[in-house]
Amino acid sequence: MEQRVVLARECRVSCEVADTALTRMRGLLGRRGLPRGHGLFIEPTWSVHTWFMRFPIDVVFLDHDLTVLKLRTHMRPWRAAARFRARSVLELASGECDRLRLEVGDRLAFEQ
């Protein structure tokens, strides 16, 4: 999977990119956790689920400019979330949205 760094406020998040049908479908399944400072960037998508997952996550819904449209924090296994008009999602370890102080309206960026 491709690796990219997402800049969120003054923090960096190392992300795997899930941009094919197979990588989007697999997502975080089969993992025991997601380390702090790491995430999964999924595109294109406007919804996610945590079925069969073993741990909670924070979910950041983004538009085409990487502007935060919605935050779903501490999303436990066996849940689903969506945001119409979202183009991508950043999945983070539970609690990372608070640590990064993310808010709706923030604009993220990819490190060049």
N, C-alpha and C positions, 0 to 999 in steps of 0.2 A: 504494500500500500504506500502511496505517496505520503511524504511527511511535509508539513508546513508549520510555520510559527504564526500564531494569531496574537496580535497586540491588543490588549484590553486595558484601557487606561494606561497605567505605567508598568503593567505586568506582561510577561510573555507566557503563552501557553503553547506547548509543543503538541501538535495534532496530527493524527493520521487522517487522511482524506478518504472518505467512502463516496465515490462518484460513479460507480458502476452498479448494475443491478445486483450482482453477487456481493460486493462489499457493503452495499446499503442493507441488503437482506441479513447479512451476518452481523453487522454492527458490533456490539460489545458482547454478543452471546458467547458463552464458554469461558469468559474471563472471571477471575475471582475478585477483581476490583479494578479501579482506575486510579493511578497515583496522582497526588497533588501536582498541579502544573502541567498535566497532560489531558488531552481530550480527543474526541472524535468529531470531525467536521463532516456532516452529511449533506450532499447536494445532488440533485434537487430533491427537496422534500418539504412538506408543510405539516407532517405529523410523525410521531414516534410512539413506540410502545416499549414496555419493560417486561414483556412476557418472557418467562424462562430465565430471567436474569437473577443473579444472586446478591445484588447490592443496589442501594439507591443511587440516583444520579441527579445532577442539576441539568436542566435543559434550557438552552437559549435559542429562541426562534429569531431568525434574521431575515431582512429583506434583501433585495439585489445589491444594495449599497453596504451591506453588513451592519445595518442599523438594527438595534435590538427592538423587536416588536413585542415580545412576551418572555417572561421568565417563569419557569416551573422549577422550584427548588425542592430538594429532598424527595424526589419522586421515587416511591418504593416499587419493588417488583410487582408485576401483574397490574400495571396501570397503563393508561394511554393519554396522550396530550396532543393537541393540534392548535395551529394558528393559521387561519385562512390568510392568504396573500404572503405567507412566509415563503422564502425561496430555499433556505438552508437552515440547518440546525447545528448547534455546537453542544455536544454532550460532554459534561464535566463531572468530576467526582463530587459527591454530595458535599455541600458547604463551600464550594469554590465560588459561586456567585456572590456569597457574602464576603469571602476573603478578597475577591477582586473588586468588590463594591459596584457590581454591575447594576444598572438601572435601565428601564425602558427608555429608549431615546438615545442611549450611548451608541457611538459608532466604533466598531472594531475595524481592524485592518490586518492585512497579511504583511509580514516582514518581507522586505525586498531582498 
